[in-house]
């Protein structure tokens, strides 16, 4: 049985053991403080994208400590993460 909300490590070079959480019924990802800019590519955004892909989550929106609720597809277009 898959949990409705799951947490997982971001596990990137810069992640410093950060944890992300995804609520599947609501399709919302909480990315800790790792996404701070929704206008430009960043290593942090790439690491969050790779973590989400690794754990097979499909968020529709993402929020973070320094980021208002934002559409995930728009952010993913800024990444170097595989589709």
C-alpha positions in Angstrom: 0.0 0.0 0.0 1.4 3.4 -1.0 1.2 6.1 1.6 -0.7 9.3 0.8 2.2 11.5 2.0 5.8 10.4 1.8 9.1 12.0 2.7 12.4 11.3 1.0 15.9 12.6 1.0 16.9 15.0 -1.8 20.4 13.4 -1.8 22.3 15.8 -4.0 25.8 17.2 -3.8 24.4 20.4 -2.3 21.4 18.9 -0.5 23.0 18.7 3.0 20.7 15.8 3.9 17.5 17.8 3.2 14.2 16.1 3.1 11.3 16.7 0.7 7.7 15.6 1.1 5.0 14.8 -1.4 1.3 14.6 -0.7 0.0 12.5 -3.6 -3.7 13.0 -3.2 -3.1 16.8 -3.4 -0.1 16.4 -5.8 1.8 18.9 -3.7 5.6 18.8 -3.1 7.2 20.5 -0.2 10.9 21.1 -1.1 12.2 22.4 2.3 14.3 25.5 1.5 15.8 24.1 -1.7 13.9 26.0 -4.3 14.4 29.7 -3.9 14.1 31.0 -7.4 11.3 30.1 -9.9 12.8 32.1 -12.7 16.2 30.6 -13.4 17.9 27.1 -13.4 19.8 26.1 -10.3 21.6 23.1 -8.9 19.1 22.9 -6.1 16.2 22.7 -8.4 17.9 20.0 -10.4 18.5 18.0 -7.2 14.9 18.3 -6.2 13.8 17.2 -9.6 16.1 14.2 -9.6 14.8 13.2 -6.1 11.2 13.4 -7.2 11.9 11.3 -10.3 13.8 8.8 -8.2 10.9 8.2 -5.8 8.4 8.3 -8.7 6.3 11.1 -7.5 4.4 13.4 -9.9 3.6 16.7 -8.2 1.4 19.3 -9.8 2.6 22.1 -7.6 5.5 22.8 -5.2 6.1 25.0 -2.2 9.3 25.7 -0.3 10.4 27.9 2.5 11.4 30.7 0.1 8.9 29.9 -2.7 5.2 30.5 -2.9 3.0 27.7 -4.2 4.2 27.3 -7.8 3.3 25.0 -10.7 5.8 22.1 -10.9 5.7 21.9 -14.7 7.0 25.5 -15.0 9.9 24.8 -12.6 10.7 21.4 -14.2 11.3 23.2 -17.6 14.1 25.1 -15.9 15.9 21.9 -14.9 18.5 19.6 -16.4 16.4 16.6 -15.1 15.3 13.9 -17.5 11.6 14.2 -18.5 
